[in-house]
Amino acid sequence: METAELAKLIKGRRSVRLWQDKPVPEKLLMEAIELATWAPNGGNRQNWHFYVVLNKGTIKALADAQAVGRDVMASWAGAGAFAPPPPAPGQPPPPPRSPFSAAPAVIAVGTRKQENPMEKVFRAHESDPRAAAMRQANVTVDSRIQSVSAAIAYLLLVLHHFGLGAVWMTGPLPQCKAETEKILKCPADMDIVALIPVGYPAETPTRDRKAVADVSTVIR
């Protein structure tokens, strides 16, 4: 693949939240996942698992779990700050978005729980402020999450290459993670960290990107 072709693929991918009422071939999803597993990952543990959900009843159950969690959170004082902002004066409201349950397929991405050996050392010296700082840094640079994120990035690009539209969702999970894992029958050592609705796109988003100069620093 020439650089120009790669650039077109990367720059053409967008988060899609509206899908055609058309089934997604299981074969395409599995091909995309196979390529995603070639992503870089910490210690080559390949510590990821992909739940491919095609069953409409299961997708609806996942959507219902999200709705229940969202309603619980909305009932709390101060939660209004998380509501979508109203349209600007004189501007039309944003186009309606399909509910999660409208997705023809969903890929739930999990990663198995594991303890970094350094964590035991940090805990053994937790009275030392430096150990506490290192422990916090260890949480920030969690290789388990970075590894599965690399796989998701690959997955989204391949899905786009196959003509499919998807969106990387993490926002609903804090509100329904346990329920989601129960619906998917995940083992006790599995954390679901992302939900990716997939389908043939029924929209063409055109969001732009910040200038490279605004997001980079060259140290010469």
Contacts in CASP RR format, 6 or more apart in sequence:
PFRMAT RR
TARGET T0000
AUTHOR 0000-0000-0000
METHOD contacts of the structure
MODEL  1
METAELAKLIKGRRSVRLWQDKPVPEKLLMEAIELATWAPNGGNRQNWHF
YVVLNKGTIKALADAQAVGRDVMASWAGAGAFAPPPPAPGQPPPPPRSPF
SAAPAVIAVGTRKQENPMEKVFRAHESDPRAAAMRQANVTVDSRIQSVSA
AIAYLLLVLHHFGLGAVWMTGPLPQCKAETEKILKCPADMDIVALIPVGY
PAETPTRDRKAVADVSTVIR
1 9 0 8 1.000
9 157 0 8 1.000
9 160 0 8 1.000
9 161 0 8 1.000
10 157 0 8 1.000
12 160 0 8 1.000
13 156 0 8 1.000
13 157 0 8 1.000
13 160 0 8 1.000
14 204 0 8 1.000
14 205 0 8 1.000
14 206 0 8 1.000
14 207 0 8 1.000
15 166 0 8 1.000
15 167 0 8 1.000
15 168 0 8 1.000
15 205 0 8 1.000
15 207 0 8 1.000
16 165 0 8 1.000
16 166 0 8 1.000
16 167 0 8 1.000
16 199 0 8 1.000
16 201 0 8 1.000
16 203 0 8 1.000
16 205 0 8 1.000
17 97 0 8 1.000
17 98 0 8 1.000
17 167 0 8 1.000
17 197 0 8 1.000
17 203 0 8 1.000
18 95 0 8 1.000
18 97 0 8 1.000
18 98 0 8 1.000
18 201 0 8 1.000
18 202 0 8 1.000
18 203 0 8 1.000
19 98 0 8 1.000
19 102 0 8 1.000
19 103 0 8 1.000
19 104 0 8 1.000
19 165 0 8 1.000
19 197 0 8 1.000
19 198 0 8 1.000
19 199 0 8 1.000
19 200 0 8 1.000
19 201 0 8 1.000
19 202 0 8 1.000
20 104 0 8 1.000
20 199 0 8 1.000
20 200 0 8 1.000
20 201 0 8 1.000
20 202 0 8 1.000
21 104 0 8 1.000
22 104 0 8 1.000
22 199 0 8 1.000
22 200 0 8 1.000
23 54 0 8 1.000
23 104 0 8 1.000
23 105 0 8 1.000
24 54 0 8 1.000
24 104 0 8 1.000
24 105 0 8 1.000
24 164 0 8 1.000
24 198 0 8 1.000
24 199 0 8 1.000
24 200 0 8 1.000
26 52 0 8 1.000
26 54 0 8 1.000
28 162 0 8 1.000
28 164 0 8 1.000
29 52 0 8 1.000
29 105 0 8 1.000
29 107 0 8 1.000
29 198 0 8 1.000
30 52 0 8 1.000
31 158 0 8 1.000
31 162 0 8 1.000
32 155 0 8 1.000
32 158 0 8 1.000
32 159 0 8 1.000
32 162 0 8 1.000
32 164 0 8 1.000
33 50 0 8 1.000
33 52 0 8 1.000
33 107 0 8 1.000
33 155 0 8 1.000
35 154 0 8 1.000
35 155 0 8 1.000
35 158 0 8 1.000
36 50 0 8 1.000
36 151 0 8 1.000
36 152 0 8 1.000
36 154 0 8 1.000
36 155 0 8 1.000
36 158 0 8 1.000
37 46 0 8 1.000
37 48 0 8 1.000
37 151 0 8 1.000
38 154 0 8 1.000
39 147 0 8 1.000
39 150 0 8 1.000
39 151 0 8 1.000
39 153 0 8 1.000
39 154 0 8 1.000
40 147 0 8 1.000
40 150 0 8 1.000
41 47 0 8 1.000
41 48 0 8 1.000
41 143 0 8 1.000
41 147 0 8 1.000
41 148 0 8 1.000
41 150 0 8 1.000
41 151 0 8 1.000
42 143 0 8 1.000
42 146 0 8 1.000
42 147 0 8 1.000
43 143 0 8 1.000
45 114 0 8 1.000
45 147 0 8 1.000
47 111 0 8 1.000
47 112 0 8 1.000
47 114 0 8 1.000
47 144 0 8 1.000
47 147 0 8 1.000
47 148 0 8 1.000
48 109 0 8 1.000
48 110 0 8 1.000
48 111 0 8 1.000
48 147 0 8 1.000
48 148 0 8 1.000
48 151 0 8 1.000
49 109 0 8 1.000
49 110 0 8 1.000
49 111 0 8 1.000
49 112 0 8 1.000
49 190 0 8 1.000
50 107 0 8 1.000
50 108 0 8 1.000
50 109 0 8 1.000
50 110 0 8 1.000
51 107 0 8 1.000
51 108 0 8 1.000
51 109 0 8 1.000
51 110 0 8 1.000
51 184 0 8 1.000
51 186 0 8 1.000
51 192 0 8 1.000
52 105 0 8 1.000
52 107 0 8 1.000
53 59 0 8 1.000
53 62 0 8 1.000
53 105 0 8 1.000
53 106 0 8 1.000
53 107 0 8 1.000
53 108 0 8 1.000
53 184 0 8 1.000
54 104 0 8 1.000
54 105 0 8 1.000
58 183 0 8 1.000
58 184 0 8 1.000
59 100 0 8 1.000
59 101 0 8 1.000
59 103 0 8 1.000
59 105 0 8 1.000
59 106 0 8 1.000
60 101 0 8 1.000
61 183 0 8 1.000
62 100 0 8 1.000
62 101 0 8 1.000
62 106 0 8 1.000
62 108 0 8 1.000
62 180 0 8 1.000
62 183 0 8 1.000
62 195 0 8 1.000
63 99 0 8 1.000
63 100 0 8 1.000
63 101 0 8 1.000
64 101 0 8 1.000
65 176 0 8 1.000
65 179 0 8 1.000
65 180 0 8 1.000
65 183 0 8 1.000
66 100 0 8 1.000
66 172 0 8 1.000
66 175 0 8 1.000
66 176 0 8 1.000
68 176 0 8 1.000
68 179 0 8 1.000
69 172 0 8 1.000
69 175 0 8 1.000
69 176 0 8 1.000
69 179 0 8 1.000
70 172 0 8 1.000
70 175 0 8 1.000
72 175 0 8 1.000
73 79 0 8 1.000
73 82 0 8 1.000
73 175 0 8 1.000
74 80 0 8 1.000
74 83 0 8 1.000
84 94 0 8 1.000
87 93 0 8 1.000
87 94 0 8 1.000
95 203 0 8 1.000
100 106 0 8 1.000
100 169 0 8 1.000
100 172 0 8 1.000
100 195 0 8 1.000
100 197 0 8 1.000
103 197 0 8 1.000
103 198 0 8 1.000
103 199 0 8 1.000
104 198 0 8 1.000
104 199 0 8 1.000
104 200 0 8 1.000
105 197 0 8 1.000
105 198 0 8 1.000
105 199 0 8 1.000
106 195 0 8 1.000
106 196 0 8 1.000
106 197 0 8 1.000
106 198 0 8 1.000
107 155 0 8 1.000
107 166 0 8 1.000
107 195 0 8 1.000
107 196 0 8 1.000
107 198 0 8 1.000
108 180 0 8 1.000
108 184 0 8 1.000
108 192 0 8 1.000
108 194 0 8 1.000
108 195 0 8 1.000
108 196 0 8 1.000
109 148 0 8 1.000
109 151 0 8 1.000
109 152 0 8 1.000
109 155 0 8 1.000
109 192 0 8 1.000
109 193 0 8 1.000
109 194 0 8 1.000
109 195 0 8 1.000
109 196 0 8 1.000
110 148 0 8 1.000
110 186 0 8 1.000
110 190 0 8 1.000
110 191 0 8 1.000
110 192 0 8 1.000
110 193 0 8 1.000
110 194 0 8 1.000
111 144 0 8 1.000
111 145 0 8 1.000
111 147 0 8 1.000
111 148 0 8 1.000
111 190 0 8 1.000
111 191 0 8 1.000
111 193 0 8 1.000
112 189 0 8 1.000
112 190 0 8 1.000
112 191 0 8 1.000
113 189 0 8 1.000
113 190 0 8 1.000
113 191 0 8 1.000
114 144 0 8 1.000
116 138 0 8 1.000
116 143 0 8 1.000
118 134 0 8 1.000
118 138 0 8 1.000
119 135 0 8 1.000
119 138 0 8 1.000
121 131 0 8 1.000
122 131 0 8 1.000
122 132 0 8 1.000
122 134 0 8 1.000
122 135 0 8 1.000
122 138 0 8 1.000
123 135 0 8 1.000
125 131 0 8 1.000
126 132 0 8 1.000
126 135 0 8 1.000
145 193 0 8 1.000
148 193 0 8 1.000
148 194 0 8 1.000
152 168 0 8 1.000
152 194 0 8 1.000
152 196 0 8 1.000
155 166 0 8 1.000
155 196 0 8 1.000
156 166 0 8 1.000
156 168 0 8 1.000
156 196 0 8 1.000
159 165 0 8 1.000
159 166 0 8 1.000
159 198 0 8 1.000
160 166 0 8 1.000
163 200 0 8 1.000
163 201 0 8 1.000
164 198 0 8 1.000
164 199 0 8 1.000
164 200 0 8 1.000
164 201 0 8 1.000
165 198 0 8 1.000
165 199 0 8 1.000
165 200 0 8 1.000
165 201 0 8 1.000
166 196 0 8 1.000
166 197 0 8 1.000
166 198 0 8 1.000
166 199 0 8 1.000
167 196 0 8 1.000
167 197 0 8 1.000
168 194 0 8 1.000
168 196 0 8 1.000
169 194 0 8 1.000
169 195 0 8 1.000
169 196 0 8 1.000
169 197 0 8 1.000
170 193 0 8 1.000
170 194 0 8 1.000
170 195 0 8 1.000
172 195 0 8 1.000
173 180 0 8 1.000
173 192 0 8 1.000
173 193 0 8 1.000
173 194 0 8 1.000
173 195 0 8 1.000
177 191 0 8 1.000
177 192 0 8 1.000
180 192 0 8 1.000
180 195 0 8 1.000
181 190 0 8 1.000
181 191 0 8 1.000
181 192 0 8 1.000
184 192 0 8 1.000
186 192 0 8 1.000
END
